[in-house]
Amino acid sequence: MKLVTTASAIWILVAAPVFAQSPGMKDMDMKKPMPTMAEKGRVHKGTGVVKSIDARKGTVTLSHEPIQSMNWPSMTMSFKARDAKLVEGLSPGKTVTFEFVQEGKDSVITAVK
């Protein structure tokens, strides 16, 4: 029993700082309903600042303003690009407007200006 108590205490001491540092989705209003299947095919629009681009993965990380149509607060997240040409010419620090759709769990950019 002492071994279980000691192991539990060690786990709490090790895990607590990890969870405390994770930004998670603390600003997301979990009481608002998630988008329905009909809404998932819908085009959503946003404005954000490019944080990074991963051409190999075909993703762009944006720090975006709230996206009302998705009930999302401002946050930084990665989006998949529908086409690699969409992220050509983007650079960190550039402010962009973008359109995206939900495909399963992925947010897929369909246009960037």
PyMOL commands that set and color helices and strands:
alter all, ss='L'
color gray80, all
select helices_A, chain A and resi 2-21+37-40+68-70+84-87
alter helices_A, ss='H'
color red, helices_A
select strands_A, chain A and resi 44-54+59-64+75-81+95-103+106-112
alter strands_A, ss='S'
color yellow, strands_A
deselect
rebuild
show_as cartoon
